[in-house]
């Protein structure tokens, strides 16, 4: 019954795709500023919380996977609640609580009815301040994680990502395995996870965004126990800037699978760079959604070498990349890589046509607003705006930023970024032999 109820809430929490998003801020406990957008159409509150620097890049040698395991354990009991009782408390309150880690941060999402928002805040505060991490629960989650890693290690996609990270970021924590290894997971103790949370989940590195049936008063009441539960460090955890290595290299790992997976990457444009909006247009024309992108046309439609191919801008605290990936038959891997390089070279040397620039601009202009179709999406966007220092008026100014980009700007960036010799290719798959 509850699953149907929550599914209904998700639908009801949708906001019109082209609705204007008004952004407000409120200073809550300990001077922390929360961003929010009120939409009281339905009584649902979505909260997105990040702890900057608390991702897998913070994992120490030999204990890789610490951040991911700590995030997994947040809903496995707290204070006087054992794992089952904590889950029951969430169930009884129709509260959704989840946590995950990426390279740069740990992110927590909370969804609750407005009338249960304060209770949700109390449960989250308890999870962060007094995580139970019982021996039997930790053993169970570790076993689940090692089983998942065993499945991942049988995936050419996962292994190509690991091959890429290890060569792109040697001796940098961006090369850490996001979920650790079977050995490193085995090395992690309950004290390791508690120490991680007390060090990396603090008031100094927290960012908070909310959307839905929310106002400054509710946020103050909901967040007060959470912020009281957090400790405080002098500054955010530091991630050293790094430039991607391996330009021009082509890595290969053999694996007995019917398809080869290829990932490719090159240094990109930082989010703070004023040319980022030109990079967004360029990336969509290169490998964005749909079949009109150059990679889709040149590698899929013209040559029939792949089913899908795309590219994205990978923006991290310490690095910025332009990346892409595809899967193809083992026998056609070399030809597909050559086709990708040909597309990159052609775009670098000849640039985009005016029509391609305008088509990509139109897509980039509309894509974000189309993604703001739920209170969760709005809260996530507000959180990203804080993370990248975009300002509270960013959604009002974004159209002007993108319209201020000329096709000459895009093509100048293509000449800089799309030289095939800047790209690292990581290939995992079978051989051509029958």
Buried (B, 14 or more C-beta within 10 A) or exposed (E): EEEEEBEEBBEBBBBEEEBEBEBBBBEBBBEBEBBBBBBEBBBBBBBBBBBBBBBBBBBEEEBBBBBBBBBBBBBBBBBEBBBEBBBEBBEEBBBBBEBBBBBBBBBBBBBBBBEBBBBBBBBBBBBBBBBBBBEEBBEEBBEEBBEEBEEBEEBBBBBBBBBBBBBBBEEBBBBBBBBBBBEBBEBBEBEBBBEBBBBBBBBBBBBBBBBBBBBBEBBBEBBBBBBEBBEEBEEBBEBEEBEBBBBEEBBBBEBEBEBBBBBBBBBBBBBEEEBBBBBBBBBBBBBBEEEBBBBBBBBBEEBEBBEEBBBBBBBBBBBBBBBBBBBBBBEBBBEBBEBBBBBBBBBBEEBBEEEBBEBBBEBBBEEBBEEBBBBBBBBBBBBBBBBBEBEBEBBEEBEEBBEEBEBEBBBBBBEBBBBBEBBBBBBBBBEEEE
